[in-house]
């Protein structure tokens, strides 16, 4: 059976025989995806808490102003902390790409600005270099 995925998360569940994923979910097992691509259980509830920074409705705890986007992004440390608490091994560049993906899904009108930037860039990796040119805002 294929694992459920969302961003850098690969679901494990207590009922799974295969524990090769990186995100342990203690609720009901995911059975499908909702319209936003988040795994849902048999009752239709998302199998991802709002406290997870990869969730599109996540509320920032510590923001860092980014001059390339002219907006606030979550701090790198905020994401790294959540990943460490959940035993998710993820490198700095991947976190930065996930922050940009998260930013593009926000409902605050930010996605238009993000996609304007994306049109100038050839890849998400190049966008990481645009948004974090000096690696100084961890």
Secondary structure, DSSP 4 states (H G I P E B T S, - for coil): -PPPEETTEEEEETT-S----SEEE-SSPP-EE-TTS-EE-TTS-BSS-TTSTTSTTPPPSSEEEETTTTEEEE-HHHHHHHHHHTT----HHHHHHHHHHHHHH-TTTHHHHHHHHHHH-SSHHHHHHHHTSSS---
